[in-house]
């Protein structure tokens, strides 16, 4: 193989690797966005669950009759 042929092959391999790196980067960016959305959703669900639990506790912990004024 001539030097020119080897250089062309190397250039082709580098171009292919650059393309793959760009594709992988796009996947990582999308996964990062999805992860951020999922974290926010988990936080929202946790807050809602906590609120519901606190309301349930308040509803079930009525004061004894002698506490009412």
C-alpha positions, 0 to 999 in steps of 0.5 A: 500500500502506498503512503497516499493510500494509507493516508486516505485510509487513515483519513477515512477512519478518522472521519468515521470515528469523528462521526461516531463521537458526534452521534454518541455525544448527541445520545449523551446530551439527550440522556442528560436532558431525560435524566434531568426531567426524571429527577424533577418528576421524582422530586414532584412525586415525592413532594406530593406523596409527602403532602398526602401523607401529612394530610392523612396524619393530620386527619387521623390525629384528631384531638381528644374531646377534652382538648376542644375549647 
